[in-house]
């Protein structure tokens, strides 16, 4: 069987008309002879732990990363970068943008739309996903705790592929979830024109090894052979970057049905709505939509029928983030404590089944405040205008 022409076997399979996924050298590697994930380092060499809090001053993280070997200590490098550099807002932005990309494929659209959680309980899905990501960073890509949590995700996927057979048969689609989140900060920096556009070299070198080790524990569905989703993973940062742009450049619309395109559009809109609901409630959701659209790649925006970002809002967003990033890079100090550890602890102690109702209540309250402020501002402006006319 030629993997390029397996659509008769699986209705969601795609023909690679714009070359093979970066990391895959030959068509045979797609199924008959895949390049297997690399094994974990056989020798767990000791590495320096984070310096004590009293010694964490200035740009201490960069100096610390320079001491680590990305071929061996990739878990510690990604743990440090993810837990210290991350924020709730940046993860929310990356989550929404990357999942809009993932639901362009027929399998991604059908599986995510069919699962329905982003539509019914979008905030619960977001926080559960972030908690999983933080577990993987916190424990390491192949730690027993990480494997336990990944097996939970595999069980969730199994409930979906039983309803929609064939949707979890493509390792390269699963890899995009990890690659997209790995590259997203760089994508944001390049989009806004930050002076420093690239991540620390150690982070770039560690992400492919970490992602390959992590995705090795995800599996395809039994009808596909329960294969590892880490096969043919991009071998270095350059291949991972090429993979990101290859994924956005793929002409999915030529190989999807109208129903699948509609499902992809509806799920993408649900991810946008969840992001806006959480960060730009009520009257501000229009602004939030265009902020997010600014960071969704253009190919995805077009295929998912999301429209283009407003030039004014997008321009102000880019300028604001560029100035903030440049100032932080030049003058800011690295965090003393890892903010994402506190975020993880908060999620662990929170009943995530109730989070959608809590967000709704908070959103309604914030919306009322925003409306009152806007109405008050208009009233004051009108009063000032009338007083000026009386003076005249």
C-alpha positions in Angstrom: 0.0 0.0 0.0 1.3 3.4 -0.8 0.7 5.7 2.2 0.2 8.6 0.0 -2.9 7.0 -1.5 -4.5 5.4 1.5 -7.8 7.4 1.4 -9.7 4.2 0.5 -8.5 2.7 3.8 -9.1 5.7 5.9 -11.6 8.5 4.9 -9.6 11.1 6.8 -6.2 10.3 5.2 -4.6 13.1 3.2 -2.4 13.0 0.2 0.9 14.9 0.7 0.7 17.2 -2.3 3.0 19.8 -0.8 5.9 17.4 0.1 6.2 15.0 3.1 6.1 16.3 6.7 9.5 17.6 7.7 11.1 14.8 9.7 9.9 12.2 7.2 12.4 11.5 4.5 10.7 8.8 2.4 7.1 7.8 1.8 7.9 4.3 3.3 8.6 6.0 6.6 4.9 6.9 6.9 4.0 3.3 7.7 6.2 0.4 6.5 9.5 1.7 7.8 9.0 4.6 10.2 11.9 6.3 12.0 11.3 5.4 15.6 11.5 7.9 18.5 15.0 8.2 20.0 15.5 6.4 23.3 16.0 8.4 26.5 19.6 9.0 27.6 21.0 5.8 29.1 23.0 7.7 31.6 21.2 10.2 33.8 24.1 12.6 34.2 23.7 15.0 37.2 23.0 18.6 36.4 22.9 21.7 38.5 19.5 22.5 40.0 18.0 26.0 40.0 20.0 28.4 42.1 18.5 29.3 45.5 15.9 32.2 45.3 18.3 34.7 46.8 20.7 34.1 43.9 18.1 34.5 41.2 18.8 38.0 40.0 18.9 39.7 36.6 19.0 37.4 33.6 19.8 34.3 35.7 17.8 31.8 33.6 19.9 32.3 30.4 23.1 31.7 32.4 21.6 28.6 34.0 20.5 27.1 30.7 24.0 27.6 29.3 25.2 25.0 31.9 22.8 22.2 30.6 23.3 19.7 27.7 20.2 19.7 25.5 20.9 16.2 24.3 20.7 14.9 27.9 19.0 17.5 30.0 16.2 18.5 27.6 13.6 17.8 30.3 15.2 20.3 32.7 15.7 22.9 30.0 12.0 22.7 29.0 10.9 22.6 32.6 12.8 25.8 33.3 11.7 27.6 30.2 8.0 26.5 30.5 7.6 27.1 34.3 9.5 30.4 34.5 8.8 32.1 31.2 5.1 31.1 30.8 2.0 32.9 31.8 -1.7 32.2 31.9 -2.4 34.7 29.1 0.4 33.4 26.8 -0.7 29.8 27.2 -4.4 30.8 26.5 -3.3 32.6 23.4 -1.2 29.7 22.1 -3.8 27.1 23.0 -6.5 28.9 21.0 -4.3 29.7 18.0 -2.8 26.2 17.7 -6.1 24.4 18.1 -7.5 26.5 15.3 -4.7 25.2 13.2 -5.2 21.6 14.3 -8.9 21.5 13.3 -8.1 22.3 9.7 -7.5 18.6 8.9 -10.5 16.3 8.3 -9.6 14.1 11.2 -9.0 17.1 13.5 -12.2 18.8 12.6 -14.4 15.7 13.0 -12.7 14.5 16.2 -12.7 17.9 18.0 -16.2 18.8 16.8 -17.5 15.3 17.6 -16.0 15.4 21.1 -17.9 18.6 21.6 -16.2 19.7 24.8 -14.8 22.9 23.4 -18.4 23.9 22.5 -20.1 22.6 25.7 -17.5 23.2 28.4 -14.8 25.2 26.7 -13.1 26.6 29.8 -13.0 23.2 31.5 -11.3 21.8 28.4 -8.8 24.7 28.3 -7.8 24.3 32.0 -7.6 20.5 31.8 -5.3 20.8 28.7 -3.1 23.3 30.5 -2.9 21.2 33.6 -1.8 18.2 31.4 0.9 20.4 29.7 2.2 21.6 33.0 2.4 18.0 34.4 4.5 17.0 31.4 6.8 19.9 31.9 7.0 19.5 35.7 7.7 15.8 35.7 9.6 15.4 32.4 8.7 13.9 29.1 9.1 10.2 30.0 8.6 10.3 33.8 6.1 7.7 35.2 3.7 10.5 36.2 3.8 11.9 32.7 3.1 8.5 31.1 0.2 8.1 33.5 -1.4 11.4 32.4 -0.7 10.7 28.7 -2.5 7.3 29.1 -5.5 9.3 30.4 -5.4 11.4 27.2 -5.2 8.2 25.1 -8.3 6.9 26.9 -10.1 10.2 26.0 -9.0 9.8 22.4 -10.3 6.2 22.4 -13.8 7.3 23.3 -13.7 9.6 20.2 -12.2 7.2 17.7 -14.8 4.6 18.7 -17.4 7.0 17.5 -15.4 8.3 14.5 -13.0 5.5 13.4 -9.9 6.6 11.7 -9.6 10.1 13.3 -6.6 9.1 15.4 -4.4 7.5 12.8 -2.0 10.2 11.9 1.1 10.8 14.1 2.1 14.0 12.3 -1.2 15.7 13.3 -0.6 14.9 17.0 3.0 16.2 16.6 1.7 19.6 15.4 0.1 20.2 18.8 3.5 19.9 20.5 5.4 21.7 17.8 2.9 24.5 17.5 3.1 25.2 21.3 6.9 24.9 21.2 7.3 27.4 18.4 4.4 29.8 19.4 6.5 32.2 21.5 8.9 32.6 18.5 5.9 33.0 16.2 4.6 35.8 18.4 8.0 37.6 18.6 8.4 37.4 14.8 4.8 38.6 14.2 5.2 41.7 16.4 8.8 42.4 15.2 10.5 42.0 18.5 14.2 42.8 18.5 15.0 39.4 19.9 12.9 37.0 17.8 14.6 33.6 18.6 14.4 31.6 21.8 17.6 30.8 23.8 19.7 28.3 21.8 19.4 25.7 24.5 15.6 25.9 24.4 15.7 25.5 20.6 18.0 22.4 20.9 16.0 20.8 23.7 12.4 21.2 22.3 12.7 18.5 19.5 14.1 15.9 21.8 11.5 16.7 24.5 8.7 16.7 22.0 9.8 13.4 20.4 10.1 11.8 23.8 6.7 13.1 24.9 4.7 12.1 21.7 6.3 8.7 21.8 3.8 7.8 24.6 0.7 8.8 22.6 -0.7 6.1 20.4 -2.9 5.8 17.3 -6.1 3.8 17.4 -6.0 -0.1 17.2 -7.2 -0.1 13.5 -4.0 1.8 12.7 -1.9 -0.6 14.7 -1.6 1.4 18.0 1.5 3.0 16.7 3.6 5.5 18.5 2.8 9.1 17.6 6.5 10.0 18.0 7.6 8.4 14.7 9.4 10.6 12.2 9.4 13.5 14.7 11.4 16.5 13.5 15.0 15.9 14.5 16.1 19.5 15.3 14.7 23.0 15.7 15.1 23.8 12.0 13.0 20.8 11.0 10.4 21.7 13.7 10.1 25.3 12.3 9.8 24.0 8.8 7.1 21.6 10.1 5.1 24.5 11.5 5.0 26.4 8.2 4.5 23.2 6.2 1.4 22.5 8.3 0.0 26.0 7.7 0.8 25.8 4.0 -1.0 22.5 3.5 -4.1 22.8 1.1 -6.5 21.1 3.4 -9.5 22.7 1.7 -8.8 20.6 -1.4 -9.2 17.3 0.5 -12.0 18.1 2.9 -15.8 17.8 2.4 -18.1 20.8 2.9 -19.3 19.2 6.2 -15.7 18.8 7.5 -14.9 22.4 6.6 -18.0 23.6 8.5 -17.0 21.4 11.5 -13.5 22.9 11.4 -14.9 26.4 11.2 -17.3 25.8 14.1 -14.6 24.4 16.4 -12.2 27.2 15.5 -14.9 29.8 16.4 -15.5 27.9 19.6 -11.8 28.2 20.5 -11.9 31.9 19.7 -15.1 32.4 21.8 -13.5 30.6 24.8 -10.4 32.8 24.6 -12.4 36.0 24.4 -14.8 34.9 27.1 -11.9 34.4 29.5 -9.8 37.4 28.7 -12.0 40.0 26.9 -15.5 39.6 28.3 -18.7 41.3 27.2 -18.2 44.4 25.1 -14.5 43.7 24.8 -14.9 40.4 22.9 -14.6 42.2 19.6 -11.2 43.4 20.5 -10.2 40.0 21.9 -11.2 38.3 18.6 -8.9 40.6 16.6 -6.1 40.2 19.1 -6.2 36.5 18.7 -6.6 36.6 14.9 -3.4 38.6 14.8 -1.5 35.5 15.9 -3.4 32.8 13.9 -1.4 32.1 10.8 -2.9 33.5 7.6 -3.4 30.1 5.9 -5.4 29.0 8.9 -7.5 32.2 9.0 -8.4 31.7 5.4 -9.3 28.0 5.5 -11.2 28.3 8.7 -13.2 31.3 7.4 -12.2 33.4 10.4 -11.7 36.7 8.6 -8.7 39.1 8.8 -7.8 41.0 12.0 -8.8 44.7 12.2 -5.8 46.7 11.1 -6.0 49.2 13.9 -6.5 46.6 16.7 -3.9 44.3 15.2 -1.4 47.2 14.8 -1.9 48.4 18.3 -1.6 44.8 19.6 1.7 44.3 17.8 3.0 47.6 18.9 2.0 47.0 22.6 3.5 43.6 22.7 6.7 44.6 20.8 7.3 47.4 23.3 6.6 45.2 26.3 8.8 42.3 25.0 11.7 44.6 24.1 11.6 46.4 27.4 11.5 43.1 29.3 14.3 41.6 27.2 16.5 44.7 27.7 15.8 45.8 31.3 13.5 43.2 33.0 14.7 40.6 35.5 13.8 37.0 35.2 11.2 35.7 37.7 12.5 34.6 41.1 9.7 32.0 41.5 8.2 30.0 38.6 4.7 31.5 38.0 3.4 28.4 36.2 4.1 26.2 39.3 1.7 28.4 41.2 -0.8 28.2 38.3 -0.5 24.4 38.3 -1.1 24.3 42.0 -4.1 26.4 41.6 -5.6 24.1 39.0 -4.8 21.0 41.1 -6.9 22.5 44.0 -9.8 23.7 41.7 -12.9 21.8 40.8 -12.6 22.2 37.0 -16.1 20.8 36.4 -17.4 24.1 37.8 -15.1 26.4 36.1 -17.4 27.3 33.2 -20.1 28.5 35.5 -17.5 30.5 37.5 -16.2 32.1 34.4 -19.8 32.9 33.3 -20.6 34.6 36.6 -17.3 36.5 36.6 -17.8 37.5 33.0 -21.3 38.8 33.7 -20.0 40.8 36.6 -17.1 42.3 34.6 -19.3 43.0 31.7 -21.6 45.1 33.9 -18.6 47.0 35.2 -17.3 47.6 31.7 -20.7 48.8 30.5 -21.0 51.1 33.6 -17.6 52.6 32.9 -18.3 53.2 29.2 -21.7 54.7 30.0 -20.2 56.9 32.7 -17.5 58.0 30.4 -20.0 58.9 27.7 -22.1 60.8 30.3 -19.1 62.8 31.6 -18.1 63.6 28.0 -21.6 64.8 27.2 -21.8 66.9 30.4 -18.5 68.5 29.5 -19.7 69.2 26.0 -22.9 70.8 27.2 -21.1 72.9 29.8 -18.8 74.2 27.0 -21.8 75.3 24.9 -23.3 77.1 27.9 -20.1 79.0 28.5 -20.1 80.0 24.8 
